[in-house]
Amino acid sequence: MNRPRPFFLDLLAIRLPIGGLVSIMHRASGALLSLAIPAFLYTLMLSLNSPEDFARVQAFLDGWLGGLIGLGLLWALLHHLFAGLRHLGFDIGWGEEKLRARLTAKLAMAAAILLVGLVALSSLMNSGGAT
Amino acid sequence: MRRVGGSHRGLDMWLLQRASAIYMALFLPIFLVCALSAGPLDYAVWHGLFESLAMKVASFLFIAAMLAHAWIGLREIFIDYLHCANCTLLRLALYFAFAVLYLACLVWTVDILWSVR
């Protein structure tokens, strides 16, 4: 009954179509965001706790490590959001044709990267102007 | 006698995943506009943003939606990748661990938001 299925999982040799890439990144970003929830709540707590703690959060996010983590999580959030909206579209039958699905996949990926780039650039310019 | 073949809760989870996604997708841009229009973001402005009951309730629902969404999403990942013979127990243990963690986070969220006076 259960014939063995063909099994091929050489991650370096598999070339995913753009839709598959956006989809697996949707899953990876979702997993990352899920694991980051306690850290997110801790940050929210500090930021609302007192002016001193708010300043500590701000200083952490202005540093290179905090900035990198913040931008990484922002990218995960935006990619997950845009790819998720695309999947919601599929649920109601919108954008399932091949060409449109490829277009929205590229759009979702590009929009997330572009927005993170803009935020990174503006925060770099702000910190550059302050010093 | 219960019919064998799964708990048939998949559809509920599927629906809750979409409902929580839609709430978050609506809340985030509205929150962003509120935060950006409140003025240059210092502690007073940030703190003031969460003083109203409406904002407390709306952000609580956002985080509750996020926790439910994360739990269902992780469950899907565990189901997809953990299916060796002995993995059922491991999956159940992971569901349990994350349920406890996220319920604790939910209570923590109430404390964080309602400490803002």
gemmi code that builds the backbone of each chain (N, CA, C; Angstrom):
import gemmi

chains = {
    "A": [
        ("MET", (0.835, -1.202, 0.000), (0.000, 0.000, 0.000), (0.878, 1.263, 0.000)),
        ("ASN", (1.717, 1.410, 1.039), (2.558, 2.597, 1.142), (3.840, 2.430, 0.353)),
        ("ARG", (3.778, 2.771, -0.931), (5.014, 2.726, -1.713), (5.934, 3.838, -1.239)),
        ("PRO", (7.244, 3.580, -1.190), (8.162, 4.649, -0.760), (8.095, 5.833, -1.720)),
        ("ARG", (8.005, 7.024, -1.145), (7.911, 8.231, -1.964), (9.299, 8.648, -2.399)),
        ("PRO", (9.402, 9.274, -3.572), (10.711, 9.847, -3.933), (11.103, 10.907, -2.922)),
        ("PHE", (12.350, 10.901, -2.513), (12.785, 11.797, -1.445), (14.005, 12.571, -1.906)),
        ("PHE", (13.873, 13.865, -2.005), (14.982, 14.712, -2.440), (14.970, 15.975, -1.611)),
        ("LEU", (15.993, 16.123, -0.764), (15.980, 17.289, 0.109), (17.378, 17.908, 0.206)),
        ("ASP", (18.027, 18.027, -0.965), (19.319, 18.699, -0.980), (19.059, 20.200, -1.073)),
        ("LEU", (19.107, 20.851, 0.111), (18.661, 22.241, 0.179), (19.480, 23.164, -0.726)),
        ("LEU", (20.736, 22.770, -0.986), (21.571, 23.635, -1.816), (21.273, 23.450, -3.297)),
        ("ALA", (20.724, 22.274, -3.655), (20.458, 22.000, -5.069), (19.025, 22.367, -5.455)),
        ("ILE", (18.126, 22.413, -4.467), (16.732, 22.745, -4.785), (16.640, 24.215, -5.172)),
        ("ARG", (16.013, 24.467, -6.327), (15.797, 25.870, -6.702), (14.309, 26.150, -6.633)),
        ("LEU", (13.919, 26.852, -5.564), (12.501, 27.130, -5.350), (12.031, 28.207, -6.311)),
        ("PRO", (10.801, 28.087, -6.822), (10.206, 29.229, -7.517), (9.969, 30.357, -6.525)),
        ("ILE", (9.817, 31.580, -7.017), (9.724, 32.744, -6.131), (8.584, 32.607, -5.111)),
        ("GLY", (7.470, 32.014, -5.546), (6.350, 31.812, -4.609), (6.737, 30.891, -3.468)),
        ("GLY", (7.502, 29.845, -3.777), (7.953, 28.911, -2.750), (8.924, 29.569, -1.790)),
        ("LEU", (9.776, 30.439, -2.348), (10.752, 31.141, -1.512), (10.047, 32.075, -0.520)),
        ("VAL", (9.085, 32.841, -1.029), (8.336, 33.751, -0.154), (7.581, 32.953, 0.907)),
        ("SER", (7.070, 31.790, 0.505), (6.286, 30.970, 1.421), (7.151, 30.385, 2.541)),
        ("ILE", (8.338, 29.867, 2.202), (9.183, 29.276, 3.245), (9.746, 30.376, 4.136)),
        ("MET", (9.962, 31.570, 3.555), (10.415, 32.691, 4.381), (9.284, 33.199, 5.282)),
        ("HIS", (8.051, 33.051, 4.817), (6.897, 33.390, 5.662), (6.894, 32.495, 6.899)),
        ("ARG", (7.171, 31.210, 6.676), (7.203, 30.256, 7.784), (8.386, 30.534, 8.715)),
        ("ALA", (9.560, 30.770, 8.127), (10.753, 31.014, 8.954), (10.594, 32.303, 9.759)),
        ("SER", (10.086, 33.363, 9.121), (9.911, 34.627, 9.845), (8.860, 34.466, 10.944)),
        ("GLY", (7.824, 33.666, 10.677), (6.802, 33.419, 11.691), (7.377, 32.705, 12.894)),
        ("ALA", (8.220, 31.703, 12.653), (8.844, 30.973, 13.750), (9.723, 31.911, 14.581)),
        ("LEU", (10.504, 32.754, 13.871), (11.387, 33.709, 14.554), (10.570, 34.673, 15.423)),
        ("LEU", (9.495, 35.209, 14.847), (8.660, 36.154, 15.588), (8.019, 35.478, 16.806)),
        ("SER", (7.587, 34.227, 16.637), (6.962, 33.509, 17.752), (7.920, 33.370, 18.917)),
        ("LEU", (9.193, 33.048, 18.597), (10.181, 32.865, 19.655), (10.572, 34.203, 20.282)),
        ("ALA", (10.368, 35.299, 19.543), (10.784, 36.612, 20.038), (9.721, 37.267, 20.923)),
        ("ILE", (8.547, 36.654, 21.051), (7.443, 37.300, 21.782), (7.815, 37.669, 23.229)),
        ("PRO", (8.432, 36.754, 24.012), (8.786, 37.158, 25.384), (9.740, 38.358, 25.412)),
        ("ALA", (10.715, 38.390, 24.504), (11.633, 39.532, 24.447), (10.885, 40.804, 24.060)),
        ("PHE", (9.931, 40.667, 23.149), (9.118, 41.815, 22.744), (8.320, 42.365, 23.936)),
        ("LEU", (7.711, 41.457, 24.717), (6.925, 41.901, 25.866), (7.816, 42.551, 26.922)),
        ("TYR", (9.019, 41.991, 27.107), (9.960, 42.563, 28.067), (10.324, 43.990, 27.655)),
        ("THR", (10.560, 44.174, 26.350), (10.891, 45.501, 25.839), (9.723, 46.468, 26.031)),
        ("LEU", (8.504, 45.978, 25.743), (7.315, 46.818, 25.939), (7.183, 47.233, 27.405)),
        ("MET", (7.433, 46.260, 28.307), (7.322, 46.544, 29.733), (8.312, 47.628, 30.148)),
        ("LEU", (9.575, 47.459, 29.733), (10.594, 48.451, 30.077), (10.219, 49.826, 29.531)),
        ("SER", (9.763, 49.850, 28.272), (9.514, 51.135, 27.608), (8.394, 51.903, 28.303)),
        ("LEU", (7.479, 51.183, 28.966), (6.363, 51.865, 29.628), (6.614, 52.075, 31.116)),
        ("ASN", (7.697, 51.496, 31.626), (7.914, 51.451, 33.061), (8.299, 52.803, 33.668)),
        ("SER", (9.310, 53.435, 33.080), (9.797, 54.702, 33.631), (10.614, 55.404, 32.554)),
        ("PRO", (10.789, 56.722, 32.679), (11.606, 57.439, 31.688), (13.015, 56.850, 31.573)),
        ("GLU", (13.578, 56.375, 32.715), (14.932, 55.822, 32.677), (14.976, 54.539, 31.847)),
        ("ASP", (13.973, 53.653, 32.102), (13.938, 52.398, 31.350), (13.647, 52.655, 29.874)),
        ("PHE", (12.785, 53.639, 29.597), (12.513, 54.015, 28.208), (13.818, 54.419, 27.525)),
        ("ALA", (14.621, 55.205, 28.229), (15.905, 55.649, 27.664), (16.840, 54.462, 27.443)),
        ("ARG", (16.784, 53.473, 28.362), (17.625, 52.276, 28.199), (17.251, 51.516, 26.933)),
        ("VAL", (15.925, 51.374, 26.715), (15.472, 50.690, 25.498), (15.942, 51.449, 24.263)),
        ("GLN", (15.770, 52.771, 24.322), (16.167, 53.598, 23.187), (17.663, 53.465, 22.910)),
        ("ALA", (18.468, 53.491, 23.983), (19.917, 53.377, 23.820), (20.289, 52.022, 23.235)),
        ("PHE", (19.586, 50.976, 23.689), (19.862, 49.627, 23.152), (19.552, 49.566, 21.662)),
        ("LEU", (18.394, 50.125, 21.280), (18.013, 50.069, 19.866), (18.901, 50.963, 19.005)),
        ("ASP", (19.522, 51.995, 19.620), (20.429, 52.861, 18.879), (21.793, 52.223, 18.686)),
        ("GLY", (22.151, 51.270, 19.566), (23.435, 50.587, 19.437), (23.426, 49.649, 18.245)),
        ("TRP", (24.610, 49.141, 17.884), (24.663, 48.332, 16.647), (24.008, 46.981, 16.849)),
        ("LEU", (24.183, 46.380, 18.046), (23.580, 45.059, 18.290), (22.055, 45.159, 18.349)),
        ("GLY", (21.564, 46.096, 19.174), (20.121, 46.291, 19.295), (19.502, 46.723, 17.975)),
        ("GLY", (20.232, 47.584, 17.257), (19.736, 48.040, 15.959), (19.582, 46.889, 14.983)),
        ("LEU", (20.612, 46.004, 14.993), (20.586, 44.845, 14.094), (19.437, 43.906, 14.440)),
        ("ILE", (19.259, 43.648, 15.752), (18.161, 42.769, 16.177), (16.819, 43.407, 15.824)),
        ("GLY", (16.710, 44.707, 16.115), (15.465, 45.417, 15.819), (15.122, 45.387, 14.339)),
        ("LEU", (16.122, 45.675, 13.495), (15.876, 45.677, 12.052), (15.560, 44.276, 11.549)),
        ("GLY", (16.249, 43.267, 12.109), (15.991, 41.881, 11.711), (14.559, 41.471, 12.027)),
        ("LEU", (14.121, 41.828, 13.247), (12.750, 41.474, 13.627), (11.731, 42.292, 12.846)),
        ("LEU", (12.077, 43.545, 12.541), (11.176, 44.363, 11.723), (11.017, 43.739, 10.336)),
        ("TRP", (12.153, 43.273, 9.776), (12.059, 42.611, 8.478), (11.169, 41.369, 8.583)),
        ("ALA", (11.385, 40.561, 9.628), (10.577, 39.345, 9.800), (9.093, 39.708, 9.879)),
        ("LEU", (8.785, 40.768, 10.653), (7.382, 41.177, 10.804), (6.789, 41.619, 9.476)),
        ("LEU", (7.537, 42.461, 8.736), (6.991, 42.998, 7.483), (6.871, 41.900, 6.432)),
        ("HIS", (7.888, 41.042, 6.343), (7.797, 39.946, 5.365), (6.618, 39.034, 5.698)),
        ("HIS", (6.477, 38.721, 6.984), (5.384, 37.848, 7.409), (4.030, 38.499, 7.115)),
        ("LEU", (3.955, 39.817, 7.358), (2.702, 40.551, 7.111), (2.345, 40.549, 5.627)),
        ("PHE", (3.296, 40.930, 4.781), (2.984, 41.050, 3.350), (2.733, 39.680, 2.719)),
        ("ALA", (3.591, 38.700, 3.057), (3.373, 37.353, 2.522), (2.051, 36.788, 3.050)),
        ("GLY", (1.710, 37.140, 4.300), (0.455, 36.665, 4.887), (-0.757, 37.269, 4.182)),
        ("LEU", (-0.679, 38.569, 3.856), (-1.774, 39.201, 3.112), (-1.962, 38.512, 1.764)),
        ("ARG", (-0.814, 38.129, 1.156), (-0.867, 37.434, -0.130), (-1.588, 36.094, 0.023)),
        ("HIS", (-1.287, 35.393, 1.126), (-1.954, 34.105, 1.358), (-3.439, 34.293, 1.652)),
        ("LEU", (-3.789, 35.389, 2.359), (-5.214, 35.678, 2.582), (-5.918, 35.909, 1.258)),
        ("GLY", (-5.208, 36.550, 0.321), (-5.765, 36.738, -1.023), (-6.068, 35.403, -1.680)),
        ("PHE", (-5.132, 34.461, -1.560), (-5.357, 33.119, -2.139), (-6.600, 32.474, -1.530)),
        ("ASP", (-6.805, 32.699, -0.203), (-7.956, 32.090, 0.471), (-9.270, 32.485, -0.191)),
        ("ILE", (-9.344, 33.751, -0.649), (-10.592, 34.184, -1.289), (-10.461, 34.114, -2.803)),
        ("GLY", (-9.429, 33.409, -3.272), (-9.307, 33.160, -4.706), (-8.725, 34.301, -5.498)),
        ("TRP", (-8.060, 35.247, -4.794), (-7.479, 36.389, -5.516), (-5.988, 36.136, -5.771)),
        ("GLY", (-5.569, 36.327, -7.001), (-4.144, 36.262, -7.307), (-3.583, 34.862, -7.440)),
        ("GLU", (-4.432, 33.907, -7.787), (-3.925, 32.532, -7.901), (-3.315, 32.241, -9.260)),
        ("GLU", (-3.599, 33.071, -10.254), (-3.000, 32.824, -11.570), (-1.486, 32.973, -11.468)),
        ("LYS", (-0.789, 32.211, -12.305), (0.663, 32.107, -12.173), (1.364, 33.462, -12.230)),
        ("LEU", (0.996, 34.255, -13.233), (1.711, 35.516, -13.406), (1.473, 36.449, -12.232)),
        ("ARG", (0.204, 36.548, -11.828), (-0.114, 37.453, -10.722), (0.487, 36.943, -9.408)),
        ("ALA", (0.486, 35.626, -9.211), (1.077, 35.065, -7.991), (2.569, 35.370, -7.931)),
        ("ARG", (3.232, 35.284, -9.081), (4.668, 35.606, -9.097), (4.896, 37.078, -8.815)),
        ("LEU", (4.031, 37.903, -9.389), (4.175, 39.349, -9.192), (3.998, 39.715, -7.716)),
        ("THR", (2.932, 39.178, -7.085), (2.692, 39.534, -5.684), (3.786, 38.962, -4.783)),
        ("ALA", (4.363, 37.808, -5.168), (5.472, 37.255, -4.384), (6.652, 38.217, -4.404)),
        ("LYS", (6.976, 38.714, -5.612), (8.091, 39.666, -5.721), (7.776, 40.946, -4.959)),
        ("LEU", (6.524, 41.411, -5.083), (6.119, 42.644, -4.396), (6.255, 42.503, -2.882)),
        ("ALA", (5.767, 41.360, -2.339), (5.807, 41.157, -0.896), (7.251, 41.177, -0.393)),
        ("MET", (8.115, 40.456, -1.115), (9.515, 40.372, -0.694), (10.191, 41.728, -0.799)),
        ("ALA", (9.960, 42.420, -1.925), (10.614, 43.709, -2.155), (10.117, 44.755, -1.164)),
        ("ALA", (8.812, 44.769, -0.885), (8.255, 45.795, -0.001), (8.873, 45.693, 1.394)),
        ("ALA", (9.008, 44.458, 1.895), (9.580, 44.281, 3.231), (11.028, 44.765, 3.268)),
        ("ILE", (11.814, 44.364, 2.256), (13.226, 44.753, 2.228), (13.362, 46.265, 2.082)),
        ("LEU", (12.525, 46.843, 1.204), (12.585, 48.277, 0.952), (12.260, 49.075, 2.216)),
        ("LEU", (11.193, 48.684, 2.920), (10.790, 49.414, 4.123), (11.854, 49.313, 5.212)),
        ("VAL", (12.442, 48.119, 5.388), (13.509, 47.969, 6.383), (14.696, 48.843, 5.995)),
        ("GLY", (15.004, 48.882, 4.699), (16.090, 49.724, 4.214), (15.833, 51.192, 4.535)),
        ("LEU", (14.589, 51.628, 4.317), (14.239, 53.023, 4.599), (14.388, 53.345, 6.079)),
        ("VAL", (13.888, 52.435, 6.935), (13.996, 52.658, 8.382), (15.462, 52.702, 8.804)),
        ("ALA", (16.261, 51.770, 8.259), (17.692, 51.738, 8.589), (18.367, 53.030, 8.170)),
        ("LEU", (18.051, 53.468, 6.964), (18.657, 54.690, 6.422), (18.284, 55.900, 7.259)),
        ("SER", (16.996, 56.023, 7.600), (16.552, 57.206, 8.333), (17.141, 57.215, 9.751)),
        ("SER", (17.291, 56.023, 10.360), (17.863, 56.016, 11.705), (19.364, 56.291, 11.654)),
        ("LEU", (20.020, 55.849, 10.579), (21.443, 56.163, 10.403), (21.632, 57.678, 10.237)),
        ("MET", (20.750, 58.285, 9.430), (20.860, 59.727, 9.187), (20.574, 60.519, 10.444)),
        ("ASN", (19.561, 60.030, 11.239), (19.240, 60.709, 12.490), (20.410, 60.666, 13.471)),
        ("SER", (21.017, 59.465, 13.619), (22.116, 59.334, 14.571), (23.339, 60.107, 14.043)),
        ("GLY", (23.493, 60.115, 12.716), (24.606, 60.862, 12.144), (24.439, 62.349, 12.390)),
        ("GLY", (23.165, 62.833, 12.311), (22.913, 64.257, 12.527), (23.096, 64.659, 13.980)),
        ("ALA", (22.872, 63.696, 14.898), (22.908, 64.043, 16.318), (24.334, 64.138, 16.822)),
        ("THR", (25.242, 63.366, 16.231), (26.613, 63.374, 16.752), (27.500, 64.359, 16.026)),
    ],
    "B": [
        ("MET", (-19.348, 5.948, 21.144), (-17.930, 5.719, 20.825), (-17.434, 6.815, 19.879)),
        ("ARG", (-16.288, 7.355, 20.174), (-15.738, 8.433, 19.375), (-15.176, 7.892, 18.071)),
        ("ARG", (-15.434, 8.621, 16.989), (-14.928, 8.193, 15.697), (-13.415, 8.455, 15.627)),
        ("VAL", (-12.684, 7.472, 15.101), (-11.241, 7.622, 14.977), (-10.952, 8.442, 13.725)),
        ("GLY", (-9.925, 9.259, 13.767), (-9.555, 9.995, 12.556), (-9.344, 11.463, 12.816)),
        ("GLY", (-8.852, 11.796, 13.984), (-8.500, 13.181, 14.231), (-9.584, 13.897, 15.016)),
        ("SER", (-9.214, 15.033, 15.575), (-10.138, 15.745, 16.447), (-11.019, 16.710, 15.652)),
        ("HIS", (-10.734, 16.874, 14.362), (-11.518, 17.765, 13.501), (-11.511, 19.201, 14.006)),
        ("ARG", (-10.439, 19.582, 14.686), (-10.342, 20.973, 15.121), (-9.534, 21.801, 14.132)),
        ("GLY", (-9.079, 21.152, 13.051), (-8.234, 21.862, 12.093), (-8.921, 23.079, 11.508)),
        ("LEU", (-10.219, 22.956, 11.226), (-10.932, 24.073, 10.600), (-11.051, 25.262, 11.558)),
        ("ASP", (-11.315, 24.971, 12.846), (-11.373, 26.044, 13.842), (-10.044, 26.794, 13.898)),
        ("MET", (-8.962, 26.001, 13.900), (-7.621, 26.612, 13.984), (-7.357, 27.447, 12.737)),
        ("TRP", (-7.709, 26.878, 11.578), (-7.527, 27.574, 10.298), (-8.234, 28.925, 10.347)),
        ("LEU", (-9.478, 28.908, 10.853), (-10.286, 30.127, 10.905), (-9.705, 31.127, 11.894)),
        ("LEU", (-9.296, 30.635, 13.083), (-8.734, 31.519, 14.103), (-7.430, 32.148, 13.605)),
        ("GLN", (-6.651, 31.373, 12.827), (-5.413, 31.902, 12.267), (-5.702, 33.086, 11.345)),
        ("ARG", (-6.759, 32.965, 10.530), (-7.130, 34.069, 9.618), (-7.713, 35.253, 10.388)),
        ("ALA", (-8.589, 34.954, 11.367), (-9.228, 36.036, 12.115), (-8.186, 36.850, 12.871)),
        ("SER", (-7.241, 36.159, 13.529), (-6.213, 36.885, 14.282), (-5.315, 37.671, 13.327)),
        ("ALA", (-5.041, 37.097, 12.152), (-4.208, 37.791, 11.160), (-4.883, 39.084, 10.719)),
        ("ILE", (-6.187, 39.014, 10.459), (-6.910, 40.192, 9.981), (-6.927, 41.270, 11.069)),
        ("TYR", (-7.171, 40.872, 12.334), (-7.177, 41.873, 13.403), (-5.809, 42.562, 13.503)),
        ("MET", (-4.731, 41.769, 13.459), (-3.394, 42.358, 13.573), (-3.087, 43.274, 12.397)),
        ("ALA", (-3.505, 42.830, 11.190), (-3.235, 43.632, 9.992), (-4.010, 44.941, 10.019)),
        ("LEU", (-5.172, 44.972, 10.703), (-5.926, 46.220, 10.836), (-5.355, 47.087, 11.953)),
        ("PHE", (-4.971, 46.446, 13.082), (-4.499, 47.200, 14.250), (-3.164, 47.911, 13.952)),
        ("LEU", (-2.236, 47.188, 13.328), (-0.871, 47.715, 13.178), (-0.814, 49.081, 12.480)),
        ("PRO", (-1.421, 49.237, 11.277), (-1.352, 50.555, 10.639), (-2.060, 51.636, 11.438)),
        ("ILE", (-3.194, 51.292, 12.092), (-3.907, 52.290, 12.896), (-3.043, 52.731, 14.075)),
        ("PHE", (-2.402, 51.749, 14.732), (-1.521, 52.062, 15.861), (-0.356, 52.942, 15.406)),
        ("LEU", (0.189, 52.597, 14.234), (1.327, 53.353, 13.702), (0.940, 54.811, 13.477)),
        ("VAL", (-0.246, 55.033, 12.889), (-0.721, 56.399, 12.646), (-0.901, 57.130, 13.973)),
        ("CYS", (-1.523, 56.455, 14.980), (-1.701, 57.067, 16.300), (-0.359, 57.468, 16.899)),
        ("ALA", (0.621, 56.549, 16.816), (1.927, 56.802, 17.433), (2.656, 57.937, 16.723)),
        ("LEU", (2.593, 57.933, 15.380), (3.338, 58.946, 14.631), (2.695, 60.327, 14.745)),
        ("SER", (1.349, 60.346, 14.881), (0.674, 61.642, 14.935), (0.701, 62.233, 16.345)),
        ("ALA", (1.162, 61.424, 17.337), (1.179, 61.914, 18.714), (2.349, 62.854, 18.978)),
        ("GLY", (3.245, 62.993, 17.989), (4.371, 63.897, 18.174), (5.667, 63.129, 18.287)),
        ("PRO", (6.798, 63.836, 18.425), (8.101, 63.169, 18.533), (8.093, 62.190, 19.699)),
        ("LEU", (8.549, 60.983, 19.444), (8.319, 59.898, 20.393), (9.293, 59.955, 21.575)),
        ("ASP", (8.846, 60.544, 22.682), (9.610, 60.444, 23.928), (8.770, 59.647, 24.929)),
        ("TYR", (9.268, 59.535, 26.156), (8.569, 58.679, 27.124), (7.143, 59.165, 27.399)),
        ("ALA", (6.974, 60.479, 27.559), (5.657, 61.028, 27.907), (4.629, 60.717, 26.824)),
        ("VAL", (5.034, 60.897, 25.572), (4.124, 60.636, 24.448), (3.804, 59.146, 24.371)),
        ("TRP", (4.832, 58.303, 24.470), (4.671, 56.847, 24.397), (3.775, 56.330, 25.518)),
        ("HIS", (4.037, 56.822, 26.737), (3.255, 56.436, 27.905), (1.810, 56.922, 27.752)),
        ("GLY", (1.660, 58.157, 27.264), (0.344, 58.746, 27.107), (-0.520, 57.993, 26.108)),
        ("LEU", (0.158, 57.392, 25.136), (-0.545, 56.630, 24.096), (-1.363, 55.493, 24.700)),
        ("PHE", (-0.849, 54.915, 25.804), (-1.497, 53.727, 26.385), (-2.377, 54.070, 27.584)),
        ("GLU", (-2.604, 55.376, 27.831), (-3.385, 55.751, 29.010), (-4.865, 55.483, 28.829)),
        ("SER", (-5.379, 55.640, 27.613), (-6.825, 55.470, 27.422), (-7.207, 53.999, 27.500)),
        ("LEU", (-8.420, 53.754, 27.984), (-8.908, 52.378, 28.081), (-9.026, 51.754, 26.692)),
        ("ALA", (-9.439, 52.558, 25.707), (-9.605, 52.037, 24.344), (-8.286, 51.460, 23.831)),
        ("MET", (-7.165, 52.208, 24.056), (-5.876, 51.731, 23.570), (-5.434, 50.494, 24.344)),
        ("LYS", (-5.693, 50.471, 25.667), (-5.342, 49.284, 26.452), (-6.053, 48.056, 25.895)),
        ("VAL", (-7.364, 48.183, 25.681), (-8.151, 47.035, 25.216), (-7.705, 46.619, 23.820)),
        ("ALA", (-7.541, 47.617, 22.924), (-7.161, 47.292, 21.544), (-5.788, 46.627, 21.495)),
        ("SER", (-4.818, 47.121, 22.307), (-3.490, 46.494, 22.277), (-3.502, 45.147, 22.970)),
        ("PHE", (-4.339, 45.017, 24.014), (-4.456, 43.691, 24.634), (-4.966, 42.673, 23.617)),
        ("LEU", (-5.995, 43.048, 22.857), (-6.537, 42.136, 21.839), (-5.488, 41.824, 20.780)),
        ("PHE", (-4.657, 42.839, 20.438), (-3.593, 42.608, 19.462), (-2.627, 41.534, 19.969)),
        ("ILE", (-2.188, 41.674, 21.220), (-1.211, 40.720, 21.745), (-1.846, 39.351, 21.948)),
        ("ALA", (-3.136, 39.331, 22.368), (-3.837, 38.047, 22.486), (-3.928, 37.369, 21.115)),
        ("ALA", (-4.253, 38.148, 20.080), (-4.321, 37.597, 18.716), (-2.960, 37.076, 18.292)),
        ("MET", (-1.896, 37.849, 18.632), (-0.537, 37.457, 18.279), (-0.162, 36.128, 18.951)),
        ("LEU", (-0.515, 35.973, 20.229), (-0.172, 34.746, 20.951), (-0.915, 33.539, 20.369)),
        ("ALA", (-2.213, 33.720, 20.075), (-2.977, 32.620, 19.470), (-2.405, 32.262, 18.102)),
        ("HIS", (-2.101, 33.296, 17.312), (-1.549, 33.118, 15.971), (-0.210, 32.373, 16.027)),
        ("ALA", (0.631, 32.765, 16.991), (1.942, 32.138, 17.125), (1.800, 30.674, 17.540)),
        ("TRP", (0.883, 30.401, 18.473), (0.717, 29.016, 18.938), (0.247, 28.119, 17.800)),
        ("ILE", (-0.741, 28.582, 17.048), (-1.257, 27.775, 15.933), (-0.186, 27.603, 14.857)),
        ("GLY", (0.573, 28.680, 14.590), (1.622, 28.605, 13.572), (2.712, 27.620, 13.955)),
        ("LEU", (3.155, 27.690, 15.230), (4.189, 26.752, 15.685), (3.665, 25.321, 15.635)),
        ("ARG", (2.391, 25.131, 15.995), (1.779, 23.805, 15.954), (1.846, 23.234, 14.540)),
        ("GLU", (1.569, 24.110, 13.558), (1.625, 23.668, 12.163), (3.041, 23.240, 11.769)),
        ("ILE", (4.027, 24.017, 12.231), (5.416, 23.677, 11.934), (5.787, 22.337, 12.576)),
        ("PHE", (5.392, 22.148, 13.849), (5.697, 20.883, 14.530), (5.036, 19.720, 13.798)),
        ("ILE", (3.785, 19.897, 13.370), (3.076, 18.817, 12.671), (3.790, 18.467, 11.364)),
        ("ASP", (4.298, 19.485, 10.667), (4.931, 19.240, 9.370), (6.279, 18.544, 9.496)),
        ("TYR", (7.058, 18.904, 10.517), (8.441, 18.428, 10.548), (8.700, 17.338, 11.573)),
        ("LEU", (7.814, 17.164, 12.550), (8.063, 16.157, 13.585), (7.087, 15.001, 13.404)),
        ("HIS", (7.396, 14.088, 12.493), (6.493, 12.945, 12.409), (7.232, 11.614, 12.356)),
        ("CYS", (8.189, 11.444, 13.235), (8.778, 10.130, 13.417), (7.825, 9.312, 14.297)),
        ("ALA", (8.172, 8.025, 14.520), (7.261, 7.145, 15.256), (6.996, 7.653, 16.670)),
        ("ASN", (8.045, 8.179, 17.316), (7.899, 8.587, 18.715), (7.650, 10.076, 18.881)),
        ("CYS", (7.354, 10.747, 17.790), (7.283, 12.201, 17.864), (5.962, 12.725, 18.391)),
        ("THR", (4.945, 11.868, 18.476), (3.652, 12.351, 18.963), (3.785, 12.934, 20.365)),
        ("LEU", (4.528, 12.213, 21.208), (4.707, 12.679, 22.578), (5.495, 13.985, 22.604)),
        ("LEU", (6.531, 14.064, 21.750), (7.336, 15.280, 21.666), (6.470, 16.459, 21.229)),
        ("ARG", (5.627, 16.223, 20.213), (4.731, 17.294, 19.743), (3.801, 17.749, 20.856)),
        ("LEU", (3.208, 16.790, 21.558), (2.297, 17.151, 22.653), (3.020, 17.956, 23.716)),
        ("ALA", (4.265, 17.543, 24.015), (5.045, 18.266, 25.019), (5.312, 19.695, 24.558)),
        ("LEU", (5.605, 19.866, 23.259), (5.868, 21.206, 22.733), (4.602, 22.058, 22.741)),
        ("TYR", (3.451, 21.481, 22.347), (2.186, 22.236, 22.416), (1.967, 22.732, 23.842)),
        ("PHE", (2.194, 21.821, 24.801), (1.966, 22.135, 26.203), (2.905, 23.250, 26.653)),
        ("ALA", (4.207, 23.093, 26.329), (5.190, 24.077, 26.770), (4.851, 25.463, 26.217)),
        ("PHE", (4.517, 25.531, 24.937), (4.222, 26.844, 24.352), (2.878, 27.384, 24.835)),
        ("ALA", (1.922, 26.498, 25.120), (0.642, 26.965, 25.670), (0.874, 27.620, 27.030)),
        ("VAL", (1.693, 26.983, 27.866), (1.995, 27.546, 29.185), (2.729, 28.874, 29.041)),
        ("LEU", (3.762, 28.884, 28.165), (4.547, 30.100, 27.954), (3.648, 31.250, 27.484)),
        ("TYR", (2.793, 30.975, 26.498), (1.995, 32.045, 25.908), (0.854, 32.476, 26.834)),
        ("LEU", (0.306, 31.542, 27.621), (-0.709, 31.970, 28.598), (-0.075, 32.867, 29.648)),
        ("ALA", (1.152, 32.526, 30.058), (1.876, 33.389, 30.997), (2.092, 34.763, 30.368)),
        ("CYS", (2.442, 34.782, 29.090), (2.636, 36.052, 28.383), (1.355, 36.872, 28.355)),
        ("LEU", (0.221, 36.193, 28.223), (-1.062, 36.895, 28.168), (-1.346, 37.602, 29.490)),
        ("VAL", (-1.102, 36.896, 30.598), (-1.313, 37.503, 31.916), (-0.334, 38.647, 32.128)),
        ("TRP", (0.916, 38.434, 31.707), (1.963, 39.460, 31.797), (1.519, 40.713, 31.042)),
        ("THR", (0.912, 40.514, 29.858), (0.450, 41.638, 29.044), (-0.568, 42.487, 29.794)),
        ("VAL", (-1.505, 41.828, 30.497), (-2.492, 42.571, 31.290), (-1.766, 43.440, 32.303)),
        ("ASP", (-0.781, 42.854, 32.977), (-0.034, 43.589, 33.997), (0.698, 44.786, 33.376)),
        ("ILE", (1.353, 44.565, 32.216), (2.103, 45.641, 31.561), (1.174, 46.784, 31.181)),
        ("LEU", (0.064, 46.440, 30.515), (-0.809, 47.488, 29.966), (-1.560, 48.223, 31.076)),
        ("TRP", (-2.037, 47.471, 32.086), (-2.853, 48.130, 33.106), (-2.014, 48.766, 34.208)),
        ("SER", (-0.678, 48.650, 34.109), (0.171, 49.425, 35.027), (0.325, 50.853, 34.533)),
        ("VAL", (-0.055, 51.097, 33.282), (0.057, 52.453, 32.734), (-1.090, 53.283, 33.287)),
        ("ARG", (-0.731, 54.266, 34.106), (-1.763, 55.103, 34.733), (-1.553, 56.543, 34.346)),
    ],
}
model = gemmi.Model(1)
for chain_id, residues in chains.items():
    chain = gemmi.Chain(chain_id)
    for i, (resn, *xyz) in enumerate(residues, 1):
        res = gemmi.Residue()
        res.name, res.seqid = resn, gemmi.SeqId(i, " ")
        for name, pos in zip(("N", "CA", "C"), xyz):
            atom = gemmi.Atom()
            atom.name, atom.element = name, gemmi.Element(name[0])
            atom.pos, atom.b_iso = gemmi.Position(*pos), 0.0
            res.add_atom(atom)
        chain.add_residue(res)
    model.add_chain(chain)
structure = gemmi.Structure()
structure.add_model(model)
structure.setup_entities()
